[in-house]
């Protein structure tokens, strides 16, 4: 992975963020320490990625939207992190969507092809099984509908395209 030339990394404890050249990183995002950002990922304004107590990974084509905070988080490919989300020492696997103002706590795993509904809390060490909707605080689960599965892909595609458009302008990073 090459270093994104428009991004100024913040080193900490001997580690500094590594950002793929094709990723869009808003100039108002903050990345520090052991952070890895994949190809065609997008990090929007006021996002904070902390890699000070463990690696924080943002997979390929994953988007992290405004006011979200990742700390020791592992995000797979094609993940959508909505506005104002906290993922703290937890894992979100490929093709999942974490809704606005949700929290995924330490040791939790959101398996592939899941949605965590807006405002939900995935408890410490909880696992959301593949292909499920998690909703509420604390989160309960039920299988996704076909419409919900399609929504994961629609939002993912929208943010990959939007991130590419912002990157092409060169004015926001």
Secondary structure, DSSP 8 states (H G I E B T S, - for coil): ----TT---B-BTTB--EE-TT-EE-TT-EEEEEEEE-TT-EE-TT-EEEEEEEEEEE-TT-EE-TT-EEES-EE-TT-EE-TT-EEES-EE-TT-EE-TT-EE-TT-EE-SS-EE-TT-EE-TT-EE-TTEEEETTTTEEEE--HHHHHHHHHHHHHHHHHHHHHHHH-S--
